[in-house]
């Protein structure tokens, strides 16, 4: 069929009753939808957890004895295409707690003395500007210690530009039950490589004693001592824990995330509550650089 303007309808035009009802035919979709269940999310009254691999707010993770994984290397800042990350590293030897140590007593790789993170350095300043961040995830790919991962938290809004710059204390994972608050020495006889390979599964008695001597009122002492004494299992990683107020039906996802996030916990390693808090080195069995964060990036 052709008209004078050259318009050619793809479907043949209706005739008779069909032609009469054509102007209101589109309402049929509306009427049919009225009797179907609503799919609209009732946000913010009911928060729905996104997929586990969702790129949400960043998180700075800890080792099982409470030391921080970030070593202040700035690789995440260099990898960021939006220039949203600012990091300043510092030496563990320069911590105020080490001020009385004899000159040269704290070698760069010494497990003794106060540490914020294993090894020589730690992240003293850590900022992410969420007005710039595009959540691409290149920073977590660059991180050599799996310190930086991305959580499922998508509620990132603020009333001021300054408030959208998250500081280290906003990003650091909270201490899990059984972790010992830093600073404190590394687990005796270990190196930062042992930490990196996931062989430190909780605080040791020597670490607990060191903290008790200097901070007797520290609230994390009791639980950490129970772990050190083998009365309690070591703390599981809190990486990528879905928010506790995740909506119904998300329990399964949360369980899956917890299973992924605790592969280096004593339970996942097949050890009981009396497992040693520092796993014996088994060359060739540990995944180099392996960490709970790998599976949930
Ligand atoms: S988060 Fe990772 S990449 Fe960034 S400074 Fe810390 S250790 Fe380095």
Boltz pocket constraint, residues with backbone or C-beta under 6 A from the ligand:
constraints:
  - pocket:
      binder: B
      contacts: [[A, 69], [A, 70], [A, 71], [A, 72], [A, 73], [A, 74], [A, 75], [A, 76], [A, 77], [A, 87], [A, 123], [A, 139], [A, 142], [A, 143], [A, 144], [A, 145], [A, 146], [A, 147], [A, 148]]
      max_distance: 6.0
